[in-house]
Amino acid sequence: MVHNFNAGPSILPKSVFEEAAQAILNYNNSGLSILELGHRTPTFQAVMDEAQALLKELMHLDSDHEVLFLHGGASTQFMQVPMNLLDDKETAAYSDTGVWSSKAIKEAKLFGKVEMVCSGKESNYTSIPKDFAVPNDAKYFHITTNNTIYGSQWHKIPTTSNVLVADMSSDILSREMDFNAFGLIYAGAQKNIGAAGVNVVVVNKNILGKVKRAIPTIMDYRNHIKDGSMLNTPPVFAVYVCMLTLRWLKAQGGVAAIEKINDQKAALLYKEIDNNPLFKGTIATEDRSKMNVCFVMTDPALEESFLKFSKERGIVGIKGHRLSGGFRASLYNALPLNSVAFLVDTMQEFTKMHD
Ligand SMILES: *Cc1c(COP(=O)(O)O)cnc(C)c1O
């Protein structure tokens, strides 16, 4: 048995793999594969409609918020957001909490002014900045709710009068939140929603249409809203896998129910990291991510050997990002509690061998 802690693309529910595999061979007994259906057919339209409806339901979205399934991954949103929301003489506020927010800042600078209101850089991104002010005239304030590479997370979403924009790629649907408080949310699907190749955008339609620049057709959110996320051929299979994963999440009891399990998973692993003398966490306790748990060994010389030991036991994907080193265990929604228990057991077994 394999325990998959990959950071992304990452584990999805087993039932989703089985249904998706069947749909490739024969979708709903139609004699056709999901891969050969026209995207404008009623059959695929039903998939898109259900995926959008499920996301609205699971996030409790109001009627101002539209759900889009777009191409290009979260990285495309780094530029599509400022292109749609920021004029070149205007300012957007950004928080810098890690690699992904730095990348978002770089792209925003191509479209307008960026004020970096806080940065965790000096502490090597080991905590979430607390004391900062967002200028009133900033068109929007951008945060990365979960920092996938460093393993930190905003546990308290800042309250601001500005339009709030969030990259939620690695923690969307993992915890309850007032999603309607956001002007725009984006997330690459490959971490918590489905298969790579599609990107979820939730946007309050009232914030659109305010910039003066000409926006290329395919980049303008309003066109995607108007065409129901079918402006051009959507990534049909990736949308289908999202739909299945969202169905699964609803069947688990929705976001509130999965959050309880996510809390248990994170608590179990952090407890071992804190209690086991061989391991230690890398992030300020109050800012630790419940999705990406980063840790190192007190004796770095043992890291290679722990990695090998866990690999032999079927643990996959715990090697840390090259920037932060050590280990990173990603505990996305689909990862079962027993995989975390198995990782903890592996840490304990390893410790016994090195006493
Ligand atoms: C993975 C990730 C991205 C990049 O996503 P792509 O779909 O590969 O562009 C951006 N932001 C965060 C927070 C991520 O975890």
The ligand as an SDF file (V2000), in Angstrom:
LIG
                    3D

 15 15  0  0  0  0  0  0  0  0999 V2000
    0.8390   25.1310   -6.6740 C   0  0  0  0  0  0  0  0  0  0  0  0
    0.5850   26.5480   -6.3990 C   0  0  0  0  0  0  0  0  0  0  0  0
    0.5680   27.5250   -7.4180 C   0  0  0  0  0  0  0  0  0  0  0  0
    0.9080   27.2170   -8.8490 C   0  0  0  0  0  0  0  0  0  0  0  0
   -0.0790   26.5290   -9.4740 O   0  0  0  0  0  0  0  0  0  0  0  0
    0.0050   26.1820  -11.0340 P   0  0  0  0  0  0  0  0  0  0  0  0
   -1.3500   25.6180  -11.2770 O   0  0  0  0  0  0  0  0  0  0  0  0
    1.1270   25.2040  -11.2020 O   0  0  0  0  0  0  0  0  0  0  0  0
    0.2550   27.4360  -11.7700 O   0  0  0  0  0  0  0  0  0  0  0  0
    0.2630   28.8300   -7.0690 C   0  0  0  0  0  0  0  0  0  0  0  0
   -0.0230   29.1650   -5.8010 N   0  0  0  0  0  0  0  0  0  0  0  0
   -0.0080   28.2570   -4.7970 C   0  0  0  0  0  0  0  0  0  0  0  0
   -0.3480   28.6940   -3.4110 C   0  0  0  0  0  0  0  0  0  0  0  0
    0.2930   26.9350   -5.0680 C   0  0  0  0  0  0  0  0  0  0  0  0
    0.3000   26.0370   -4.0720 O   0  0  0  0  0  0  0  0  0  0  0  0
  1  2  1  0
  2  3  1  0
  2 14  2  0
  3  4  1  0
  3 10  2  0
  4  5  1  0
  5  6  1  0
  6  7  2  0
  6  8  1  0
  6  9  1  0
 10 11  1  0
 11 12  2  0
 12 13  1  0
 12 14  1  0
 14 15  1  0
M  END
$$$$
